[in-house]
Amino acid sequence: MAAVSNILYLVHRLPYPPNKGDKVRSYHLLRHLQKNHRVFLGTFIDDPDDEQHLSALQALCGDLHVERIDVRSAKLKSLSGLLTGEALTLAYYRNAGMQRWVAQIAATHSLQACVVFSSAMAQYAQPLLRRVPMLVDFVDVDSAKWTQYASVHRWPLSMLYRREGLRLLAYERAMAAQARCSYFVTPNETALFVSQAPECEGRVQAMGNGVDSDFFKPDFELSRPFETVEQAIVFTGAMDYWPNIDGVSWFVVEMLPRLIARFPRARFYIVGRSPSPQVRAMAGAHVVVTGTVPDVRPYLQHASAVVAPLRVARGIQNKILEAMAMQQPVVTVSSCADAIGATAEQGLLRADTPDEFVQALQPLLESSHNAAALGRQARRYVEQECSWQAHLSGIDSCLNRARAMHRQEAGHV
């Protein structure tokens, strides 16, 4: 493939280590881009623990610029959007140091494209649009997420979230109209955006998530993190993220007591970083809250069952792909299963009510043979359908067109 020599890559959260959903995708997109291009990465750190990984990330980039976000201060700063009429998300990520760095890179290097990960970062690419084509990976329709949040929260949060959904949608539409191409993680998310931004039809396309099936693979040598006698039901994810908090809360209240009545050795493991006080309060005889773990694979490898009861979620859930790659069937809601596309026979079981979750989990807890058979089908599915290379290669043709157009506009052809 003909290479685009210099690409500016703007990401709202440090794309390393790839230990949560958005960082998994942004990291693999970085790796894909740097195979053929020189990448200038501008990003933010919102977790001090990530500081230790800067040297590893620097090795992948022509230049790396990082700004630190203090979450509490940034939330207060975002409220300025109420005065300016813009989405609060934009003010949250507005940073003079990042603006200066982008201007410096554009002035000292010939950029053939700017790849934006998450709509909030497009504000840094806007001053360059006359000279540098922009590609935007929206991932999900974030505006729809805020509108969805509004429907399940009380006033005044419901009002604030509804406003954010409307303002952010207006910004997403403007950015997609100015981008050479924009991407969403599933065809359903793409169709949803086009239904709300019909003027962008033909300018957006789906670019799915993958899974590193060489890293996430069955390994029976991994140490068992559970007691021998217990049947571990596992959920993985960042536990300061509200859709994950809502999901495990729903499971603990509605499903777990009924499962314990039938399977008294059942124990629910909530595995993930930064558990909120609400999540920590769930810990008890049949619920374990691990907090950060060095490696989620032992928990997936030795689980009796894996669940993703995400009532409020958008797009493809990496946690589901990772469990399937570890040869585990997963029980999840229909919206998450539809985004991935696997069937029950391929190890992805749909359940949208507490009754359905209990019914889907029973055969897995009753027979490890049943679970293992479905797990093998799950692994086969992700190997065949979910490689990162296959999904991310879709961006290459757009980058090549951008390069050709850049050369033509510069008078080099």
Buried (B, 14 or more C-beta within 10 A) or exposed (E): EEBBEBBBBBBBBBBBBBBBBBBBBBBBBBBBBBEBBBBBBBBBBBBEEBEEBBEEBBEBBBBBBBBBBEEEEBEEBBEBBEEEEBBBBBBBBBBEEBBEBBEEBBEEBEBBBBBBBBBBBBBBBBEBBEEBBBBBBBBBBBBBBBBBBBEEBEEEEBEBBBBBBBBBBBBBBBBBEBBBBBBBBBBBBBBBBBEBBEEBEEBBBBBBBBBBBEEBBBEEEBEEBBEEEBBBBBBBBBBBBBBBBBBBBBBBEBBBEBBBEEBEEBBBBBBBBBBBEBBEEBBEEBBBBBEEBEEBBBBBBBBBBBBBBBBBBBBBBBBBBBBBBBBBBBBBBEBBBBBBBBEBEBBBBBBBEBEBBBEBBBBBBBEEEBBBEBBBBBBBBBBEBBBBEEBBEBBBEBBBBBBBBBEEEEEEE
